[in-house]
Structures are given as structure tokens and as C-alpha cells.
Amino acid sequence: MNLGFGEIAIILFVALLFFGPSKLPELGKAAGATLKEFKKAVSGIMEDEEQQNQPPSNQEDKKNNM
């Protein structure tokens, strides 16, 4: 889904009409915070997947041999 400049401008114009100029900055800030949390959660899930798919490290083998 690729949005061009025209589509984004129309969406912003409709949002401005619907919510008004006073609520738009608050909505943008809330949307940004939500997107940040979503990206943080996705990166955490990806890191967990990578850790599960890695073979055991040599440090664990050394601990078991002692």
C-alpha cells in the first residue's frame, strides 16, 4: 500500500475537518506514542525469535563441563 503526497494530503484534510485544529496535535502525539510502543513490541518479539533459533553458546557448554 503506497500512499502518495496527494492521498496523504486528503487524509490530513479530512482529519482536520473531522477533529478540528485543537485536537489534531494531541491525536498525532498519541498516534506517535502508539506506533513507538508497537515497534518496540515487534522488535522484542523478533529478538526473542532470534534467541530461540540460535544454537546454545559455548559459555553454557563450559559451565556444564565444570
Residue frames as qw, qx, qy, qz and C-alpha x, y, z in Angstrom:
[[0.000, 0.891, 0.455, 0.000, 0.00, 0.00, 0.00],
 [0.448, 0.003, 0.045, 0.893, 1.83, 3.05, -1.26],
 [0.019, 0.886, 0.418, -0.201, 0.40, 6.44, -0.41],
 [0.466, 0.428, 0.137, 0.762, 1.43, 9.41, -2.46],
 [0.136, -0.051, -0.267, 0.953, 1.54, 13.03, -1.41],
 [0.381, -0.230, -0.322, -0.836, -1.99, 13.68, -2.71],
 [0.662, -0.364, -0.637, -0.153, -3.54, 10.83, -0.72],
 [0.488, -0.249, -0.530, 0.648, -1.76, 11.87, 2.46],
 [0.025, -0.064, 0.043, -0.997, -2.89, 15.49, 1.99],
 [0.532, -0.327, -0.456, -0.634, -6.52, 14.38, 1.56],
 [0.659, -0.353, -0.641, 0.173, -6.34, 12.21, 4.68],
 [0.340, -0.158, -0.377, 0.847, -4.88, 15.09, 6.71],
 [0.214, -0.177, -0.168, -0.946, -7.51, 17.49, 5.38],
 [0.632, -0.383, -0.555, -0.382, -10.35, 15.11, 6.32],
 [0.599, -0.305, -0.579, 0.461, -8.80, 14.59, 9.77],
 [0.141, 0.002, -0.178, 0.974, -8.58, 18.36, 10.22],
 [0.427, -0.276, -0.312, -0.802, -12.25, 18.76, 9.30],
 [0.704, -0.336, -0.609, -0.144, -13.34, 15.84, 11.47],
 [0.652, -0.381, -0.468, 0.459, -11.33, 16.51, 14.64],
 [0.087, -0.988, -0.095, -0.089, -10.62, 20.22, 14.40],
 [0.461, 0.674, -0.376, 0.439, -7.34, 22.07, 14.74],
 [0.382, -0.678, 0.445, -0.444, -7.23, 21.88, 18.54],
 [0.894, -0.222, 0.352, -0.165, -7.39, 18.06, 18.77],
 [0.822, 0.530, -0.204, 0.045, -5.09, 17.26, 15.84],
 [0.202, 0.669, -0.637, 0.327, -1.76, 17.74, 17.71],
 [0.585, -0.342, 0.608, -0.413, -2.99, 15.56, 20.57],
 [0.937, 0.226, 0.179, -0.199, -4.06, 12.83, 18.16],
 [0.631, 0.653, -0.395, 0.139, -0.72, 12.99, 16.36],
 [0.105, -0.602, 0.690, -0.388, 1.18, 12.68, 19.63],
 [0.763, -0.137, 0.515, -0.365, -0.96, 9.73, 20.72],
 [0.900, 0.424, -0.031, -0.097, -0.53, 8.04, 17.34],
 [0.395, 0.697, -0.551, 0.235, 3.23, 8.52, 17.53],
 [0.368, -0.464, 0.697, -0.404, 3.41, 7.04, 21.03],
 [0.887, 0.088, 0.339, -0.301, 1.28, 4.09, 19.95],
 [0.785, 0.570, -0.240, 0.019, 3.47, 3.46, 16.91],
 [0.101, 0.672, -0.664, 0.313, 6.61, 3.65, 19.09],
 [0.612, -0.276, 0.635, -0.382, 5.20, 1.06, 21.52],
 [0.916, 0.313, 0.133, -0.210, 4.15, -1.19, 18.63],
 [0.596, 0.658, -0.440, 0.134, 7.63, -1.06, 17.06],
 [0.182, -0.575, 0.704, -0.376, 9.21, -1.75, 20.46],
 [0.794, -0.073, 0.499, -0.339, 6.99, -4.82, 20.95],
 [0.871, 0.479, -0.066, -0.086, 7.69, -6.11, 17.44],
 [0.368, 0.684, -0.586, 0.230, 11.45, -5.73, 17.89],
 [0.445, -0.428, 0.680, -0.395, 11.23, -7.55, 21.23],
 [0.905, 0.150, 0.309, -0.252, 9.39, -10.43, 19.60],
 [0.727, 0.624, -0.281, 0.047, 11.94, -10.57, 16.78],
 [0.033, 0.658, -0.684, 0.314, 14.82, -10.65, 19.30],
 [0.687, -0.221, 0.594, -0.356, 13.14, -13.49, 21.21],
 [0.910, 0.379, 0.079, -0.149, 12.71, -15.45, 17.98],
 [0.502, 0.701, -0.480, 0.165, 16.37, -14.95, 17.06],
 [0.251, -0.547, 0.711, -0.364, 17.50, -16.12, 20.51],
 [0.831, -0.018, 0.461, -0.312, 15.34, -19.24, 20.32],
 [0.859, 0.509, -0.031, -0.050, 16.70, -20.13, 16.87],
 [0.211, 0.762, -0.591, 0.161, 20.37, -19.80, 17.87],
 [0.824, -0.041, -0.544, 0.152, 22.30, -22.89, 18.96],
 [0.648, -0.737, -0.109, 0.157, 23.48, -22.97, 22.57],
 [0.185, 0.902, -0.353, 0.168, 26.53, -20.83, 23.23],
 [0.676, 0.277, -0.586, 0.350, 29.96, -22.11, 24.22],
 [0.140, -0.456, 0.501, -0.722, 29.63, -20.49, 27.64],
 [0.823, -0.226, 0.128, -0.506, 26.83, -22.86, 28.59],
 [0.911, 0.184, -0.361, 0.073, 28.98, -25.83, 27.49],
 [0.348, 0.449, -0.572, 0.592, 31.86, -24.61, 29.69],
 [0.469, -0.397, 0.381, -0.691, 29.55, -24.31, 32.71],
 [0.942, -0.063, -0.052, -0.326, 28.28, -27.86, 32.20],
 [0.791, 0.317, -0.457, 0.255, 31.81, -29.28, 31.98],
 [0.048, 0.534, -0.555, 0.636, 32.91, -27.84, 35.35]]
